[in-house]
C-alpha cells in the first residue's frame, strides 16, 4: 500500500517549503520515507508521522536537507529522531508542529557564547526545553581533527576556521531566511567571528561572563580525562570581550540565567 501523508504533514510542507519545492518535498516524504525504512512499518501511522516531522524539522524547508534527513532515516530512523530532538518525548513532534503552523511574528536566533566552562551547553539545553527551539552546538561543526585540537586547547589555523565559519553562517542563515527560531552554542572568541555569525538582525548574542578563576575551578572539577584547564587557558589568551550583547553572570543559577535571557530578549 502506498504510504499516505497526514493533513498536518502536508500543511507543514506548505508552511516550510517554497511553492516551487512543495511537490518534490511531498514526493520524497511519500516515496522515500515509507516502507523502505528499516525497523519501521507503514501501518504504524503515529511512528511514521514522528519520522516525517523529524525530517521536515531538520530540513528547515530546503530540499537538499530533506534528502539528507531521509537518507539518515534509511540508515536508522531513530538517529533522525535524536537529531530532530524528538527522541526524548513522544509528543515533542506535535508541539513543534503546532509552533510552526501557528506562525512566527518575531523570528529569532540566539547564540549563547562564552569561554569554556561558562555553561553554554547547559543553558542551551534548558532554553531548548523551555522554548522548544532547535539547538545546535556549533563547535561540533569543526572537522574531526580540528575538533580534537579545539578540545585540547590547541590553535586552529585560519583556513580551518574559515571552513567552520562558512558552515556555521550557512546554517544560521537558513533559519533566518525561513523565519524559524533556533539556539546555537558557540565560543565565538573573536569579534571577527561574531561579526560573521551575525548574519542578519534576527541574530542575538548572549554572553555568559565568568571570571577566569571561577571558570578554572569549574574545569578542574569536571570528571573527564580531557585537558579542560588547558583549553580554557588557550581560549582566554585569544578571547576578545564582546560589547553591545546581552551579558549575564555565568555564576548565577541556571534557571535564573534562563529567566534573564527570556526577559532581555522579550521572549
Backbone bond lengths (Angstrom), bond angles and torsions (degrees), N, CA, C in turn:
res aa  C-N    CA-C-N  psi(-1)  N-CA   C-N-CA  omega(-1)  CA-C   N-CA-C  phi
1 X - - - 1.462 - - 1.525 109.56 -
2 X 1.320 117.45 135.49 1.458 121.70 179.71 1.521 110.31 -67.87
3 X 1.337 118.62 129.64 1.462 120.97 179.52 1.523 110.24 -59.91
4 X 1.323 115.44 140.31 1.459 121.22 179.17 1.528 109.74 -108.62
5 X 1.316 115.45 143.46 1.457 120.22 177.37 1.518 109.42 -92.95
6 X 1.316 116.37 139.59 1.455 120.34 176.77 1.523 109.63 -71.31
7 X 1.329 118.08 157.29 1.471 120.51 176.25 1.526 112.24 -56.45
8 X 1.340 117.40 -36.91 1.465 120.04 179.91 1.527 111.35 -64.76
9 X 1.336 116.54 -39.21 1.463 119.81 177.81 1.520 110.56 -61.55
10 X 1.317 116.40 -42.72 1.467 120.13 178.94 1.525 111.00 -64.57
11 X 1.326 116.59 -39.83 1.466 119.99 178.82 1.531 110.79 -64.38
12 X 1.330 116.76 -38.47 1.469 120.33 177.98 1.521 111.33 -63.21
13 X 1.315 116.01 -42.85 1.465 119.75 177.92 1.526 110.35 -59.88
14 X 1.319 116.60 -43.60 1.468 120.37 178.83 1.518 111.70 -63.54
15 X 1.327 116.43 -33.91 1.460 120.96 -178.01 1.523 112.11 -77.25
16 X 1.340 116.92 -37.60 1.464 120.93 -171.27 1.529 114.03 -90.50
17 X 1.325 117.30 -35.79 1.463 120.76 -170.38 1.527 111.90 -101.16
18 X 1.319 114.57 150.43 1.460 120.12 172.83 1.536 108.68 -63.16
19 X 1.324 116.98 147.85 1.477 119.39 -178.81 1.523 113.61 -51.48
20 X 1.332 117.33 -37.41 1.466 120.32 -178.31 1.525 112.88 -69.87
21 X 1.352 117.59 -16.89 1.466 121.81 -177.82 1.525 112.97 -103.19
22 X 1.311 117.61 -7.18 1.463 119.49 -171.20 1.525 113.33 -67.70
23 X 1.312 117.62 -40.08 1.469 119.95 -178.73 1.522 110.48 -62.68
24 X 1.342 117.62 -42.76 1.465 120.64 179.44 1.522 110.82 -68.25
25 X 1.329 117.94 -37.68 1.463 120.40 177.36 1.522 110.79 -61.77
26 X 1.314 116.62 -43.65 1.462 120.40 178.04 1.518 111.15 -63.43
27 X 1.330 116.12 -41.44 1.466 119.63 179.03 1.521 110.78 -61.46
28 X 1.314 117.23 -45.03 1.461 120.85 179.96 1.531 111.10 -60.39
29 X 1.317 116.61 -42.75 1.457 120.20 -178.62 1.528 111.75 -67.10
30 X 1.329 116.56 -33.01 1.470 120.05 -179.68 1.524 111.10 -80.06
31 X 1.338 116.97 -50.88 1.461 120.65 -170.23 1.531 113.43 -87.42
32 X 1.330 117.81 -29.66 1.465 120.31 -175.14 1.523 113.32 -104.72
33 X 1.308 116.75 -15.02 1.467 120.09 -175.74 1.522 109.21 -120.30
34 X 1.334 114.55 56.08 1.459 119.99 -176.32 1.510 111.56 -134.17
35 X 1.350 116.20 -126.80 1.459 119.64 -173.95 1.525 113.17 -74.75
36 X 1.345 117.19 -1.31 1.459 119.51 175.22 1.526 111.80 -82.16
37 X 1.318 117.98 -5.94 1.456 120.25 179.77 1.525 110.00 -78.80
38 X 1.345 117.77 134.61 1.458 120.19 -179.73 1.527 111.46 -69.06
39 X 1.288 115.65 146.97 1.469 123.59 174.79 1.529 112.43 62.05
40 X 1.315 116.97 24.23 1.463 118.57 -177.31 1.526 109.54 -141.36
41 X 1.310 116.05 137.10 1.462 121.63 179.71 1.521 110.26 -112.40
42 X 1.326 116.36 140.21 1.460 120.36 -178.07 1.526 112.91 -63.64
43 X 1.324 116.95 -26.00 1.451 117.99 -177.49 1.531 112.03 -74.67
44 X 1.330 117.45 -7.50 1.459 120.72 172.75 1.532 107.14 -90.46
45 X 1.320 115.30 81.52 1.461 120.30 -172.98 1.524 112.52 -63.84
46 X 1.319 117.19 -34.47 1.469 120.27 -179.34 1.525 110.66 -64.50
47 X 1.344 115.83 -44.35 1.459 120.01 179.34 1.521 110.89 -65.61
48 X 1.330 116.82 -40.88 1.454 119.63 -179.98 1.531 111.15 -64.12
49 X 1.330 116.43 -36.83 1.464 118.71 178.57 1.525 110.51 -66.19
50 X 1.327 117.59 -40.41 1.474 120.21 176.70 1.524 111.12 -59.21
51 X 1.337 115.68 -44.00 1.467 120.09 -178.19 1.531 110.38 -66.05
52 X 1.309 116.80 -44.82 1.470 119.41 -179.05 1.526 111.24 -67.70
53 X 1.319 117.13 -38.67 1.467 119.51 175.68 1.530 109.99 -62.03
54 X 1.335 116.07 -40.30 1.471 119.83 179.03 1.525 110.63 -61.97
55 X 1.339 116.25 -44.35 1.465 120.10 178.82 1.522 110.81 -61.68
56 X 1.329 116.40 -40.08 1.459 120.17 179.50 1.526 110.94 -68.19
57 X 1.319 116.46 -38.28 1.469 118.46 -178.19 1.521 111.64 -63.95
58 X 1.314 117.19 -48.59 1.466 118.88 -176.82 1.524 111.82 -76.36
59 X 1.336 117.19 -14.15 1.467 119.46 177.48 1.519 112.17 -74.15
60 X 1.324 117.52 -23.90 1.468 124.26 -177.59 1.531 110.69 55.90
61 X 1.334 116.85 18.66 1.457 119.38 178.90 1.517 114.34 87.45
62 X 1.332 117.77 22.78 1.468 122.50 178.79 1.529 108.96 -120.72
63 X 1.327 116.39 134.29 1.460 120.55 -174.75 1.521 112.74 -62.75
64 X 1.328 118.42 -43.55 1.466 120.15 -179.17 1.521 110.94 -60.87
65 X 1.327 116.47 -39.13 1.460 119.64 179.12 1.526 111.07 -71.54
66 X 1.320 116.72 -32.13 1.464 119.25 175.60 1.525 109.98 -65.60
67 X 1.327 116.59 -42.52 1.475 119.61 177.94 1.527 110.66 -61.32
68 X 1.323 117.57 -41.77 1.467 121.15 179.34 1.528 110.56 -63.39
69 X 1.324 116.44 -40.70 1.461 120.23 179.21 1.526 110.94 -64.25
70 X 1.329 116.87 -42.76 1.464 120.31 179.86 1.519 110.74 -67.33
71 X 1.329 117.42 -36.97 1.468 120.22 175.90 1.527 110.63 -59.97
72 X 1.328 116.70 -40.28 1.457 119.87 177.51 1.526 110.27 -65.01
73 X 1.329 116.81 -40.82 1.461 120.30 178.54 1.518 111.60 -62.10
74 X 1.334 116.94 -35.09 1.464 120.00 177.78 1.521 111.40 -65.83
75 X 1.329 116.45 -31.94 1.459 120.31 176.93 1.523 109.98 -73.10
76 X 1.322 116.62 -50.17 1.467 122.50 173.90 1.525 107.61 -167.52
77 X 1.323 116.41 109.78 1.460 121.12 -175.66 1.521 112.37 -60.33
78 X 1.338 116.98 -23.02 1.464 119.46 -179.94 1.525 111.34 -67.57
79 X 1.334 116.47 -32.31 1.462 119.61 176.17 1.530 111.10 -65.28
80 X 1.326 116.06 -35.12 1.459 119.80 178.27 1.526 110.62 -66.10
81 X 1.329 117.19 -39.37 1.463 119.70 177.67 1.526 111.09 -62.92
82 X 1.322 116.42 -37.52 1.464 120.28 177.50 1.524 109.85 -64.85
83 X 1.322 116.97 -45.74 1.469 122.14 -179.13 1.536 110.38 -59.65
84 X 1.325 115.97 -41.71 1.466 120.53 -179.29 1.530 112.24 -80.49
85 X 1.319 116.71 -4.13 1.466 123.21 -178.32 1.525 112.18 63.07
86 X 1.323 114.49 38.57 1.456 121.74 174.67 1.532 111.91 -104.97
87 X 1.318 117.86 -4.60 1.462 120.39 -169.62 1.525 112.95 -72.56
88 X 1.327 117.12 -29.54 1.464 119.92 -173.19 1.522 112.97 -83.44
89 X 1.322 117.52 -11.68 1.464 120.59 -176.58 1.521 109.87 -140.19
90 X 1.315 116.10 140.34 1.463 121.03 178.73 1.523 112.13 -81.66
91 X 1.332 116.66 -7.08 1.468 119.80 -178.89 1.523 112.89 -118.70
92 X 1.336 118.42 -0.83 1.468 121.07 -176.61 1.521 111.30 -59.42
93 X 1.339 117.69 -37.16 1.462 120.30 -178.83 1.532 111.15 -66.11
94 X 1.333 115.99 -34.86 1.456 119.28 178.88 1.534 110.92 -69.71
95 X 1.330 115.88 -40.36 1.466 120.17 178.38 1.524 110.98 -63.62
96 X 1.357 116.05 -41.31 1.468 119.72 177.43 1.520 110.43 -63.11
97 X 1.314 117.09 -43.16 1.468 121.71 179.21 1.529 110.42 -57.97
98 X 1.312 117.12 -45.00 1.462 120.79 179.50 1.522 110.79 -60.79
99 X 1.338 116.97 -41.44 1.463 120.97 178.55 1.526 111.35 -60.14
100 X 1.317 115.62 -47.74 1.466 120.28 -176.18 1.527 110.90 -65.34
101 X 1.320 117.08 -46.79 1.464 120.50 -176.29 1.527 112.28 -69.79
102 X 1.333 116.52 -25.20 1.467 120.16 177.97 1.526 111.32 -69.69
103 X 1.335 116.14 -25.47 1.458 119.93 -178.22 1.515 111.64 93.53
104 X 1.323 115.95 169.18 1.461 120.94 -173.70 1.527 109.24 -139.58
105 X 1.329 115.74 104.19 1.460 120.34 -178.46 1.528 112.52 -82.10
106 X 1.325 116.60 -17.52 1.462 120.41 -177.81 1.521 110.34 -136.56
107 X 1.343 118.30 68.84 1.477 120.34 -178.67 1.523 111.09 -61.48
108 X 1.312 115.21 141.29 1.455 119.81 -173.42 1.529 110.92 -148.73
109 X 1.322 115.62 139.49 1.460 122.89 172.07 1.529 107.10 -118.09
110 X 1.311 116.26 122.19 1.469 121.49 179.52 1.521 108.69 -105.41
111 X 1.323 116.53 127.01 1.470 121.68 173.22 1.517 107.74 -111.27
112 X 1.327 116.34 109.82 1.455 122.24 178.40 1.526 107.95 -88.84
113 X 1.324 116.86 117.11 1.462 121.67 -172.31 1.526 110.56 -123.24
114 X 1.325 115.04 165.42 1.458 120.97 177.79 1.510 110.94 152.56
115 X 1.314 114.91 171.55 1.463 120.87 -179.44 1.520 111.22 -71.21
116 X 1.307 115.21 164.24 1.461 121.43 177.32 1.536 109.56 -57.82
117 X 1.324 115.10 130.91 1.453 119.38 -179.82 1.512 114.18 95.40
118 X 1.320 117.57 -1.74 1.467 120.03 -178.37 1.524 112.95 -80.50
119 X 1.324 116.85 -11.80 1.464 120.03 175.67 1.512 115.03 98.16
120 X 1.334 116.83 23.61 1.468 120.56 -176.18 1.527 112.08 -57.85
121 X 1.323 116.56 -49.94 1.467 120.00 -175.95 1.516 111.40 -64.35
122 X 1.330 116.50 -43.09 1.465 120.55 178.68 1.519 110.82 -59.96
123 X 1.323 116.42 -47.49 1.468 121.08 -178.97 1.523 110.77 -63.59
124 X 1.339 117.02 -43.62 1.465 119.97 -179.26 1.522 111.55 -64.20
125 X 1.317 117.26 -39.64 1.459 119.68 178.06 1.525 111.51 -64.82
126 X 1.328 117.04 -38.03 1.459 120.36 177.62 1.529 110.99 -68.73
127 X 1.341 116.62 -39.14 1.460 119.81 175.28 1.525 110.93 -61.87
128 X 1.338 115.78 -42.16 1.464 120.04 177.88 1.528 110.74 -58.58
129 X 1.335 116.81 -44.98 1.465 119.75 -178.63 1.528 111.51 -67.06
130 X 1.318 117.08 -32.96 1.456 120.29 -179.20 1.531 111.81 -77.57
131 X 1.342 116.05 -43.77 1.457 120.61 -171.33 1.525 113.90 -99.12
132 X 1.347 116.44 -25.35 1.460 119.86 -177.44 1.515 113.68 78.42
133 X 1.323 117.79 11.71 1.464 121.44 -179.98 1.520 110.30 -80.41
134 X 1.324 117.28 152.06 1.461 122.09 177.55 1.527 109.35 -63.42
135 X 1.337 115.78 141.56 1.464 121.22 -178.24 1.521 110.21 -127.36
136 X 1.347 115.42 132.12 1.456 122.27 175.98 1.533 109.31 -128.77
137 X 1.318 116.38 142.76 1.465 121.84 168.84 1.526 106.84 -97.52
138 X 1.329 116.40 108.12 1.459 120.29 -174.86 1.523 113.05 -66.05
139 X 1.315 118.22 -21.46 1.467 119.65 177.42 1.526 111.23 -62.28
140 X 1.326 116.69 -23.98 1.465 120.84 178.29 1.522 112.67 -72.93
141 X 1.329 117.54 -7.06 1.451 120.92 -179.92 1.531 112.72 -85.96
142 X 1.329 116.65 -2.69 1.460 119.71 172.43 1.532 109.55 -70.50
143 X 1.321 116.21 154.72 1.463 119.55 171.57 1.529 108.57 -62.28
144 X 1.334 116.65 161.94 1.467 120.15 -179.21 1.528 110.88 -56.52
145 X 1.323 116.11 -44.84 1.468 120.22 -179.22 1.521 111.27 -61.67
146 X 1.317 116.40 -45.84 1.459 119.45 -178.02 1.524 112.21 -74.51
147 X 1.320 117.28 -28.55 1.460 119.35 175.24 1.526 109.94 -64.33
148 X 1.334 116.76 -40.58 1.465 120.31 176.88 1.525 110.25 -63.13
149 X 1.336 116.24 -42.86 1.462 119.92 177.17 1.537 110.54 -61.36
150 X 1.324 115.60 -42.95 1.466 120.49 179.36 1.525 110.59 -60.53
151 X 1.328 116.86 -46.66 1.459 120.79 -176.95 1.525 111.75 -66.40
152 X 1.322 116.66 -27.94 1.466 120.33 -179.84 1.524 112.75 -90.45
153 X 1.329 116.51 -1.59 1.449 118.92 179.05 1.507 114.16 77.84
154 X 1.337 116.59 26.49 1.461 120.71 177.95 1.525 109.59 -98.85
155 X 1.337 117.96 148.57 1.474 120.61 -178.85 1.527 112.05 -62.25
156 X 1.327 115.42 147.48 1.456 122.93 173.35 1.522 107.09 -112.33
157 X 1.332 116.81 131.22 1.458 119.89 -173.93 1.525 111.04 -67.97
158 X 1.334 114.96 160.78 1.468 121.17 -174.68 1.523 112.54 -60.73
159 X 1.336 117.19 -37.53 1.465 120.26 -179.34 1.527 110.96 -63.30
160 X 1.333 116.07 -42.24 1.462 120.11 179.02 1.526 111.08 -68.05
161 X 1.330 116.67 -37.58 1.456 119.98 177.54 1.529 111.16 -64.29
162 X 1.320 116.15 -35.31 1.460 119.84 178.70 1.527 110.82 -64.75
163 X 1.338 117.06 -40.12 1.462 121.03 177.17 1.526 109.62 -61.65
164 X 1.328 116.21 -44.85 1.463 120.96 -179.96 1.535 111.04 -63.80
165 X 1.317 116.52 -44.26 1.456 120.53 179.96 1.529 111.00 -61.79
166 X 1.328 116.54 -42.40 1.458 120.47 -179.30 1.529 110.90 -61.78
167 X 1.345 117.04 -44.43 1.464 120.78 178.96 1.527 110.79 -63.78
168 X 1.321 115.94 -43.98 1.464 120.71 -177.40 1.524 110.66 -65.80
169 X 1.332 116.39 -44.82 1.471 120.28 -179.80 1.526 111.25 -64.06
170 X 1.318 116.35 -37.48 1.465 119.77 179.57 1.523 110.66 -61.68
171 X 1.341 117.06 -45.27 1.460 120.42 -178.60 1.524 111.00 -67.42
172 X 1.327 117.20 -45.07 1.457 120.56 178.27 1.527 110.01 -59.61
173 X 1.323 116.03 -43.89 1.455 120.95 180.00 1.510 113.11 -62.07
174 X 1.322 117.41 -35.01 1.461 120.62 178.67 1.529 110.94 -63.19
175 X 1.320 116.44 -42.24 1.468 118.69 178.60 1.518 110.72 -65.46
176 X 1.336 116.19 -41.96 1.455 119.39 178.92 1.517 112.27 -62.99
177 X 1.330 116.25 -42.98 1.465 120.53 -178.01 1.524 112.01 -64.66
178 X 1.328 116.72 -30.99 1.464 120.76 -179.23 1.526 112.69 -95.54
179 X 1.351 116.19 5.71 1.477 121.02 179.62 1.523 112.14 56.08
180 X 1.324 115.44 41.44 1.448 121.20 177.88 1.526 110.04 -110.92
181 X 1.312 115.74 144.85 1.455 121.69 179.25 1.521 111.07 -80.45
182 X 1.331 116.28 148.35 1.461 120.59 177.26 1.520 109.52 -159.32
183 X 1.331 114.70 159.56 1.467 123.18 179.08 1.521 107.71 -124.63
184 X 1.329 116.12 134.74 1.457 121.39 178.64 1.523 109.43 -129.40
185 X 1.327 115.80 140.17 1.459 121.57 170.89 1.521 107.95 -105.55
186 X 1.327 115.88 136.86 1.465 119.23 -175.05 1.527 108.94 -164.28
187 X 1.335 117.35 137.85 1.463 120.15 177.88 1.527 110.64 -64.94
188 X 1.343 117.24 -41.18 1.474 122.08 178.26 1.523 110.82 46.59
189 X 1.311 116.13 60.03 1.463 121.22 -169.32 1.523 114.04 -72.46
190 X 1.328 117.71 -27.43 1.460 120.35 -174.95 1.524 111.37 -119.02
191 X 1.332 114.22 151.59 1.461 119.63 179.85 1.525 111.11 -61.09
192 X 1.331 117.06 -37.14 1.467 120.14 179.66 1.521 111.08 -63.04
193 X 1.347 117.79 -35.32 1.464 120.64 176.34 1.526 109.91 -65.52
194 X 1.327 115.78 -43.80 1.463 119.75 -176.89 1.525 111.32 -66.57
195 X 1.302 116.37 -36.60 1.463 119.49 176.93 1.517 111.33 -62.77
196 X 1.327 116.60 -38.81 1.467 120.16 178.72 1.538 110.54 -69.54
197 X 1.322 116.56 -41.78 1.464 120.22 -177.20 1.528 112.44 -71.36
198 X 1.313 116.80 -20.67 1.463 120.72 177.91 1.528 108.14 -81.64
199 X 1.321 115.62 74.35 1.466 120.89 -170.56 1.526 112.78 -72.99
200 X 1.340 117.27 -25.40 1.463 120.11 175.73 1.519 109.34 -161.01
201 X 1.332 115.65 -177.59 1.469 120.48 -174.12 1.517 113.29 -70.51
202 X 1.325 117.88 -9.89 1.464 120.37 178.81 1.528 112.22 -77.45
203 X 1.330 117.46 -14.58 1.469 122.41 -175.66 1.526 109.92 -85.97
204 X 1.337 115.89 130.00 1.458 122.29 178.21 1.531 109.22 -128.56
205 X 1.324 116.15 128.86 1.461 121.18 177.57 1.522 110.07 -91.84
206 X 1.331 115.20 138.69 1.461 122.03 171.78 1.535 106.76 -121.77
207 X 1.312 115.83 117.47 1.464 122.04 -176.30 1.519 109.75 -99.64
208 X 1.328 116.87 116.54 1.460 122.28 174.68 1.525 107.79 -87.08
209 X 1.315 115.46 100.20 1.470 120.93 -174.57 1.523 110.77 -89.04
210 X 1.319 114.93 129.71 1.460 120.07 175.84 1.512 110.16 -139.09
211 X 1.334 116.86 142.73 1.462 120.35 175.10 1.523 109.26 -67.44
212 X 1.326 115.12 148.29 1.463 119.47 -174.40 1.535 111.62 -57.18
213 X 1.324 116.55 -45.69 1.468 119.44 -178.57 1.514 112.45 -60.71
214 X 1.326 115.93 -38.60 1.463 121.15 178.25 1.530 110.74 -64.48
215 X 1.335 116.53 -46.16 1.460 120.09 -179.92 1.522 111.51 -66.93
216 X 1.343 116.43 -38.20 1.462 120.16 178.91 1.522 110.92 -62.06
217 X 1.329 115.84 -40.43 1.462 119.38 179.38 1.522 110.75 -64.77
218 X 1.313 116.31 -40.26 1.465 119.30 176.33 1.524 110.97 -59.57
219 X 1.330 116.19 -44.09 1.460 120.49 -177.17 1.526 111.33 -65.93
220 X 1.305 116.41 -37.04 1.469 119.98 178.84 1.524 111.06 -64.51
221 X 1.310 116.67 -30.06 1.464 120.83 -176.06 1.527 113.46 -88.11
222 X 1.340 117.46 -4.08 1.460 119.89 179.60 1.524 110.04 -73.70
223 X 1.325 115.13 135.32 1.462 120.71 -178.53 1.522 109.16 -89.10
224 X 1.318 115.16 88.18 1.453 120.83 -177.41 1.520 108.91 -161.74
225 X 1.321 115.67 154.12 1.469 120.08 177.25 1.524 111.70 -85.78
226 X 1.350 117.62 -5.96 1.461 120.37 -179.71 1.528 110.65 -71.02
227 X 1.328 117.17 148.75 1.473 121.20 -178.33 1.532 111.55 -80.36
228 X 1.328 116.86 70.91 1.457 120.52 -174.72 1.525 112.47 -62.91
229 X 1.323 117.20 -40.10 1.462 120.37 -178.32 1.522 110.57 -64.78
230 X 1.327 116.54 -41.21 1.466 120.70 178.87 1.525 110.75 -64.21
231 X 1.349 116.92 -39.33 1.463 120.23 178.99 1.525 110.28 -64.12
232 X 1.324 116.75 -43.31 1.457 120.40 177.89 1.526 110.96 -61.14
233 X 1.340 116.53 -43.40 1.468 120.24 -178.44 1.520 111.13 -61.02
234 X 1.337 116.31 -42.21 1.468 119.28 179.52 1.527 110.19 -66.76
235 X 1.322 116.95 -45.90 1.468 119.42 -179.55 1.534 110.76 -59.39
236 X 1.320 115.87 -43.07 1.469 119.89 -178.86 1.530 111.13 -62.61
237 X 1.337 116.27 -33.77 1.463 120.02 -176.79 1.523 112.69 -68.57
238 X 1.335 117.94 -23.37 1.468 119.96 -178.53 1.528 112.45 -115.59
239 X 1.327 116.76 1.14 1.466 120.77 -173.58 1.519 111.43 -70.10
240 X 1.336 115.66 134.99 1.455 122.68 174.51 1.526 108.01 -112.01
241 X 1.330 115.09 115.29 1.459 121.13 -175.81 1.535 110.33 -58.30
242 X 1.331 117.99 130.73 1.473 120.18 -179.78 1.523 111.90 -80.22
243 X 1.320 115.39 156.20 1.456 122.37 176.75 1.528 108.32 -129.78
244 X 1.305 115.71 156.89 1.472 121.33 177.67 1.523 112.44 57.99
245 X 1.333 116.13 38.24 1.461 121.38 173.52 1.529 107.84 -128.49
246 X 1.319 116.23 163.81 1.462 120.21 174.85 1.530 107.88 -69.57
247 X 1.314 116.70 119.61 1.463 121.91 -176.63 1.520 109.26 -116.28
248 X 1.322 115.56 128.20 1.464 121.37 -175.88 1.523 109.02 -132.31
249 X 1.301 116.61 140.03 1.455 122.81 179.75 1.530 109.45 -66.85
250 X 1.335 115.73 118.43 1.467 120.20 -178.09 1.516 112.77 -68.65
251 X 1.345 117.44 -12.17 1.462 121.05 -178.45 1.524 111.98 -84.89
252 X 1.321 117.20 -7.16 1.463 120.13 177.49 1.531 110.67 -68.68
253 X 1.324 117.44 154.90 1.470 119.45 172.66 1.525 110.08 -56.96
254 X 1.319 116.43 146.04 1.462 121.39 -174.13 1.522 112.35 -55.56
255 X 1.333 117.66 -42.28 1.465 119.26 -177.89 1.523 111.60 -66.63
256 X 1.332 117.26 -33.74 1.462 119.98 176.16 1.527 110.61 -65.70
257 X 1.324 115.82 -37.32 1.469 119.93 177.65 1.526 110.15 -62.71
258 X 1.327 116.32 -44.62 1.471 120.61 179.39 1.528 110.13 -61.28
259 X 1.317 116.48 -44.93 1.466 120.18 -179.74 1.531 110.69 -63.02
260 X 1.331 116.75 -39.18 1.468 121.01 179.72 1.533 111.34 -65.67
261 X 1.328 116.14 -41.94 1.467 119.93 178.95 1.518 110.33 -61.70
262 X 1.318 116.58 -47.29 1.463 120.01 -178.41 1.519 111.36 -64.55
263 X 1.324 117.49 -35.30 1.457 120.75 177.94 1.525 111.20 -69.25
264 X 1.342 116.47 -47.56 1.446 120.90 -177.64 1.533 112.36 -63.11
265 X 1.328 116.53 -37.86 1.461 121.28 -177.52 1.522 112.59 -94.64
266 X 1.328 115.55 0.48 1.479 121.20 177.44 1.526 111.97 56.40
267 X 1.314 114.48 48.66 1.467 120.73 178.37 1.528 109.38 -90.15
